[in-house]
Amino acid sequence: MSHPYGGRSHYSVVIVGGGQAGLSLSHCLQQRGVDHLVIEKRSLVHTWRTQRWDSFCLVTPNWQCQLPGWGYIGSDPHGFMVKDQINEWLAGFVEHVKAPAIEGVTVERVARDGERERFSVQTDAGLYTADQVVVASGGYHRPIVPRLAEKLPAGVAQFHSAQYRNPAQLPEGAVLVVGCGQSGAQIAEDLHLAGRKVHLATGNAPRCARFYRGREVVDWLADMKYYDMPVTEHPLREGVRDNTNHYVTGRDGGRDIDLRRFALEGMELYGLLSGFDEGSFEFQPNLRDNLDQADDTYNRINASIDRHIAAQGIGAPPPSVYTPVWEPKEERTRLDLAAAGIASVVWCIGFSPDFAWVDAPVFNGRGAPVHLRGVTNEPGLYFLGLPWLHTWGSGRFSGVARDAEFLAEAIAQRKEGKEGLCDGAGSAAPHPELRAA
């Protein structure tokens, strides 16, 4: 079998995944002189090129794009990069890092070898070994499509949000969008703005304002140190990792997404999709609750900004409270597919993780890795790039650099400790934040 870098097959560190997380860690390890290999199943940062629709843009402002040694340096820090701009920026990051990487190679199994002194990394291109392994493949592996999709007539086109590109891709006719998280709300808006008849099945996704009291809401929250809050201090603790992201958009310079206003303009809203029977979609009667809860979150975030402004004595425009511009007259629990002319369905209900290839006792009953800031109880095995791995920004351009720096230091200390033991010098002192891991 052929290996890169002169046939080498053993590394101090193997990083599985070549997205922004894996490349960020590669940058940090290079700075520390730690040899490593990045193994990427497809191509580096491929997700941003292949799983985003044409009108996609960031929902966080450009100034939050801060990968290691590669921050945003454009002329619009408070704008929102669109898809092509994001990919251009990421291409620059790939060139900046120059990671020792192989692409188009699938990792099939990671496990301790028999002596438990190193890991075996089995791939479809052969076997590698490593003293330490970092799983940086993200948590969005398998598109979620419910089994009820199998009941729909063959003539109805079905897409997952990862497959959606633009309204012209869908056949003529009405569209049912299922899910109103970030992807669902933005795809529903994309179709709505294109003049398509949209039916939207809502869920419990929260929403937030784009601008409030004269500033971008993200700017206020940054001043309030929200983005520095570790998961261990969040009121929900690890439960926040299961939360749906707030829906808002950076489109056309950024604005709120208000599903009630869409309803005024002709979009049809329903509660949670629960089934399909006898030619009709079935919904739970919870549309009003879903909308009210989203608005409550919107107003609660703004109220926290009000308190911050008051406490700091900041001059700002007066506060406001969102009041509904539309209310559902009734809870509709059925929608006849044929009568509504629905020709396509876009499933926007997320992804599920798939870590079956990681053969280590580090997962909970739901298959999620148990860790403290990415450090597991399996010595030398780490995770990086997951939502709320440490802070809100852990799975985003804004926070992954901090996580990568932390893990790089932990990896380097473990490497030095092992080498010290071999030299009879004893183990290096553990990083203070790792003692509870």
C-alpha positions in Angstrom: 0.0 0.0 0.0 1.2 3.5 -0.8 1.2 6.2 1.9 2.0 9.9 1.6 5.2 11.5 2.7 7.6 8.8 1.8 5.4 5.7 2.6 4.9 6.7 6.2 2.0 5.1 8.0 2.5 6.1 11.7 1.9 9.6 13.0 1.8 11.2 16.4 -1.7 12.5 15.5 -4.3 11.5 13.0 -7.1 14.1 12.4 -10.2 12.6 10.8 -12.0 15.3 8.8 -10.7 18.2 6.7 -13.3 20.9 7.3 -12.6 24.1 9.2 -12.2 22.2 12.5 -9.6 19.7 11.2 -7.7 22.3 9.4 -7.7 24.7 12.4 -6.2 21.9 14.5 -3.6 21.2 11.8 -2.6 24.9 11.9 -2.2 24.7 15.7 -0.2 21.5 15.7 2.1 22.8 13.0 2.9 25.7 15.2 3.8 23.3 18.0 5.9 21.0 15.7 3.6 18.0 16.2 3.6 15.7 13.2 0.1 14.7 12.1 -2.0 13.6 9.1 -5.4 14.9 8.1 -7.6 12.3 6.5 -10.6 13.7 4.5 -13.3 11.5 3.0 -14.0 13.9 0.1 -12.1 17.1 -0.4 -11.0 19.8 2.1 -13.9 22.0 3.3 -16.1 20.3 0.7 -19.4 20.7 2.7 -19.5 24.4 2.1 -19.3 23.8 -1.7 -21.7 20.8 -1.9 -24.3 21.2 0.8 -25.4 24.8 0.5 -28.1 26.3 -1.7 -27.3 29.0 -4.3 -28.6 31.9 -2.2 -27.0 30.7 1.0 -25.2 33.3 3.1 -23.9 33.4 6.6 -26.3 34.2 9.5 -23.4 35.5 11.6 -21.6 38.7 10.6 -18.3 38.5 8.8 -16.3 39.8 11.7 -17.0 36.6 13.5 -15.1 34.6 10.9 -11.9 34.0 12.8 -10.1 30.8 11.9 -6.5 30.4 13.2 -4.4 32.9 11.5 -7.1 33.6 9.0 -9.7 36.2 10.0 -12.0 38.1 7.8 -10.1 41.1 6.2 -12.7 42.3 3.7 -14.4 45.7 3.6 -17.7 44.6 5.1 -17.1 43.2 8.6 -20.8 43.7 9.5 -22.1 42.1 6.3 -22.8 38.4 5.6 -20.7 36.6 3.1 -22.6 34.7 0.4 -21.8 31.2 -0.8 -19.1 32.1 -3.3 -17.4 34.5 -1.0 -17.4 31.9 1.8 -15.8 29.4 -0.5 -13.2 31.9 -1.7 -12.3 32.7 1.9 -12.1 29.0 2.9 -9.9 28.3 -0.2 -7.5 30.9 1.2 -7.5 29.2 4.5 -6.7 25.8 2.9 -3.7 27.4 1.2 -2.7 29.2 4.4 -2.7 26.1 6.5 -1.1 23.8 3.9 -2.2 20.8 6.0 -0.5 17.4 5.6 -3.6 15.8 4.2 -4.9 13.1 2.1 -8.3 13.5 0.3 -10.8 11.0 -1.0 -9.9 8.5 1.7 -12.6 7.1 4.1 -11.8 6.1 7.6 -13.6 2.9 8.3 -12.6 2.2 11.9 -10.6 3.8 14.7 -9.7 1.6 17.7 -7.0 0.9 20.1 -4.5 -1.7 18.9 -3.9 -4.8 21.0 -1.3 -3.1 23.2 -3.5 0.0 23.8 -0.4 2.2 23.3 -1.6 3.6 20.0 -4.6 3.7 17.8 -5.2 1.9 14.5 -6.9 3.9 11.8 -8.3 1.6 9.2 -9.2 3.3 5.9 -10.2 2.2 2.4 -6.7 3.0 1.4 -5.0 0.9 4.0 -4.0 1.0 7.7 -2.5 4.0 9.6 -1.5 4.1 13.2 -1.3 7.1 15.6 -0.5 7.9 19.1 -3.5 10.2 19.3 -6.6 10.7 17.2 -8.9 13.7 16.8 -12.4 13.2 15.3 -13.1 16.4 13.5 -15.7 15.1 11.1 -18.5 17.2 12.5 -21.9 16.0 13.7 -23.9 16.3 10.6 -23.4 13.0 8.8 -26.8 11.5 7.8 -29.6 13.6 6.4 -32.7 13.0 8.4 -35.7 12.0 6.3 -38.7 10.4 8.2 -40.0 7.0 7.2 -43.4 8.6 6.3 -41.6 9.9 3.2 -41.9 6.4 1.8 -45.7 6.8 1.8 -45.7 9.8 -0.6 -46.7 9.2 -4.2 -43.8 8.5 -6.6 -44.6 11.6 -8.6 -43.8 13.9 -5.6 -40.2 15.1 -5.8 -38.4 14.9 -2.5 -35.2 16.7 -1.5 -33.3 17.1 1.7 -32.0 20.6 2.6 -28.5 19.3 1.7 -29.7 18.6 -1.9 -31.7 21.8 -2.4 -30.1 24.4 -4.7 -32.7 26.9 -5.9 -36.5 27.2 -6.7 -35.9 26.2 -10.4 -34.7 22.8 -9.3 -38.1 21.9 -8.1 -41.0 20.9 -10.5 -43.8 23.4 -11.0 -46.4 23.3 -8.3 -46.7 24.0 -4.6 -43.9 23.0 -2.2 -44.1 21.6 1.3 -41.1 22.6 3.4 -40.8 20.6 6.6 -39.0 22.2 9.4 -38.4 25.9 10.3 -34.9 25.9 11.8 -32.2 28.0 10.1 -32.3 25.9 6.9 -36.0 25.4 6.7 -36.9 29.1 7.3 -34.3 30.3 4.8 -35.3 27.8 2.1 -39.0 28.6 2.7 -38.1 32.3 2.3 -36.1 31.5 -0.9 -39.0 29.8 -2.5 -41.5 32.4 -1.2 -39.5 35.3 -2.7 -39.4 33.4 -6.0 -43.2 33.4 -6.1 -43.7 29.7 -5.3 -46.6 28.6 -3.2 -45.1 27.4 0.0 -46.7 25.3 2.8 -44.5 25.2 5.9 -44.6 22.6 8.6 -43.2 24.3 11.7 -41.5 23.0 14.8 -40.1 24.4 18.0 -37.3 26.4 16.5 -36.6 29.7 18.2 -36.0 33.0 16.5 -34.1 36.2 17.2 -33.8 39.7 15.9 -31.2 40.7 13.3 -30.9 44.3 14.6 -32.1 45.8 17.8 -31.7 49.2 19.4 -29.4 50.5 16.7 -27.0 47.5 16.5 -26.6 44.0 15.2 -27.9 41.6 17.9 -24.7 39.5 17.6 -22.7 42.7 18.5 -24.7 43.1 21.6 -24.4 39.5 22.6 -20.7 39.6 22.0 -20.4 42.6 24.4 -22.4 40.7 26.9 -19.9 37.8 26.7 -22.5 35.3 25.6 -20.2 33.8 23.1 -17.6 33.2 25.8 -20.0 31.2 28.0 -18.8 27.6 28.3 -21.4 24.9 28.1 -20.7 24.0 31.7 -22.1 27.4 32.7 -25.1 27.5 30.4 -28.5 27.1 32.2 -29.2 24.0 30.1 -25.7 22.6 30.5 -25.1 19.9 27.9 -28.8 20.0 27.0 -28.1 23.1 24.9 -26.4 20.9 22.4 -29.8 19.5 21.4 -31.4 22.9 20.8 -32.4 24.0 17.3 -30.6 27.1 16.1 -32.5 30.4 16.1 -33.8 31.3 12.6 -32.7 34.6 11.2 -31.0 35.5 7.9 -28.1 37.5 6.6 -29.7 37.8 3.2 -29.7 41.3 1.5 -27.7 42.7 4.4 -29.5 40.9 7.1 -33.1 40.9 8.4 -35.5 39.1 10.7 -37.4 36.1 9.5 -41.0 36.5 10.6 -43.1 33.5 9.7 -46.2 35.4 10.6 -45.4 38.0 8.0 -44.9 35.3 5.4 -48.4 34.0 6.3 -49.8 37.5 5.6 -48.1 37.3 2.2 -49.7 33.9 1.4 -47.4 31.3 2.9 -49.5 28.5 4.5 -48.3 27.6 8.0 -49.0 24.4 10.0 -47.9 22.7 13.2 -45.5 19.8 13.4 -45.8 17.2 10.6 -46.9 14.0 12.2 -47.9 11.6 9.4 -49.3 11.0 5.9 -52.5 9.0 5.4 -55.0 8.6 2.6 -53.4 11.3 0.4 -53.2 13.9 3.2 -50.4 15.2 5.4 -51.2 15.2 9.1 -50.1 17.9 11.5 -50.2 18.4 15.3 -52.4 21.3 16.4 -49.5 23.3 17.8 -48.8 26.0 15.2 -49.9 28.8 17.6 -47.7 27.4 20.3 -44.7 27.1 17.9 -45.1 30.7 16.8 -45.6 32.1 20.3 -42.6 30.2 21.7 -40.4 31.6 18.9 -41.6 35.1 19.6 -41.1 34.7 23.3 -37.4 33.8 22.7 -37.1 36.8 20.4 -38.4 39.1 23.0 -36.5 37.5 25.8 -33.2 38.0 24.0 -34.0 41.6 23.3 -35.0 42.1 27.0 -31.6 40.8 28.0 -30.0 43.4 25.8 -32.2 46.0 27.4 -30.9 45.1 30.8 -27.3 45.2 29.5 -27.9 48.7 28.1 -29.4 49.9 31.3 -26.7 48.4 33.5 -23.9 49.9 31.4 -25.6 53.3 30.9 -25.3 53.0 27.1 -27.0 55.5 24.9 -29.3 53.6 22.4 -32.6 53.9 20.6 -35.6 53.0 22.8 -36.6 49.4 23.5 -39.4 47.6 21.8 -41.4 44.4 22.1 -42.4 42.3 19.1 -46.2 42.0 18.8 -47.7 39.4 16.3 -48.7 40.7 12.9 -50.7 37.6 12.2 -52.5 34.9 14.2 -53.7 31.5 12.9 -57.5 31.5 12.8 -57.6 27.7 13.4 -55.3 24.8 13.8 -55.3 22.9 10.5 -54.3 19.2 11.1 -54.7 17.9 7.5 -53.5 19.0 4.1 -54.7 17.1 1.0 -51.6 16.7 -1.2 -53.5 16.6 -4.5 -55.9 19.4 -3.8 -53.1 21.7 -2.7 -51.1 20.8 -5.8 -48.0 19.9 -3.9 -45.4 18.7 -6.3 -42.4 18.6 -4.1 -41.3 18.3 -0.5 -38.1 19.7 1.0 -37.1 18.0 4.3 -35.3 20.5 6.5 -35.2 18.5 9.8 -31.4 18.3 10.1 -28.8 15.6 10.3 -27.9 12.8 12.7 -24.4 11.9 13.7 -22.7 8.7 12.7 -19.7 7.7 14.9 -20.2 4.0 14.4 -16.6 3.8 13.0 -15.2 5.1 16.3 -14.6 1.9 18.3 -14.2 3.3 21.8 -16.3 3.5 25.0 -16.9 7.2 24.9 -20.5 7.5 23.8 -23.8 7.9 25.7 -27.0 6.1 25.1 -27.9 8.3 22.2 -24.6 7.8 20.4 -23.2 11.2 21.2 -19.6 11.4 22.5 -19.1 12.2 26.2 -16.3 14.7 26.6 -15.0 17.8 28.4 -14.1 20.4 25.9 -13.4 17.7 23.4 -11.3 15.5 25.7 -12.7 12.1 26.3 -12.0 9.5 29.0 -10.2 7.4 26.4 -6.6 8.8 26.7 -5.5 10.3 23.4 -9.0 10.4 21.7 -10.6 13.8 21.1 -13.5 15.5 19.3 -13.5 18.9 17.7 -16.0 21.0 15.7 -19.2 19.8 17.4 -21.9 22.3 18.3 -21.4 23.6 21.8 -18.3 21.5 22.2 -17.2 24.3 24.6 -19.0 27.5 23.6 -21.7 28.6 21.2 -19.1 29.1 18.5 -17.5 25.7 18.7 -19.1 24.4 15.6 -18.8 27.8 13.8 -16.1 30.0 12.3 -16.1 32.1 15.4 -15.2 29.6 18.1 -13.4 26.6 16.6 -10.0 28.4 16.8 -10.2 28.6 20.5 -11.1 24.9 20.8 -8.3 23.9 18.4 -5.8 25.8 20.4 -6.9 24.1 23.6 -6.8 20.6 22.1 -3.4 21.3 20.3 -2.0 22.2 23.7 -3.5 19.1 25.3 -2.1 16.9 22.5 1.3 18.5 22.7 1.5 18.0 26.5 0.5 14.4 26.2 3.1 13.8 23.5 5.8 15.4 25.6 4.7 13.4 28.6 5.0 10.1 26.8 8.4 11.1 25.4 9.5 12.2 28.8 8.6 8.8 30.2 10.6 7.1 27.5 13.6 9.3 28.5 13.0 8.6 32.2 12.0 12.2 32.8 8.5 11.6 34.0 5.1 12.8 32.7 4.4 16.4 31.8 1.9 18.1 34.1 -1.7 17.9 32.7 -3.4 21.0 31.5 -5.4 22.3 34.5 -8.7 22.2 32.6 -8.2 18.5 31.7 -8.1 17.2 35.3 -11.8 16.8 35.4 -11.9 14.9 32.1 
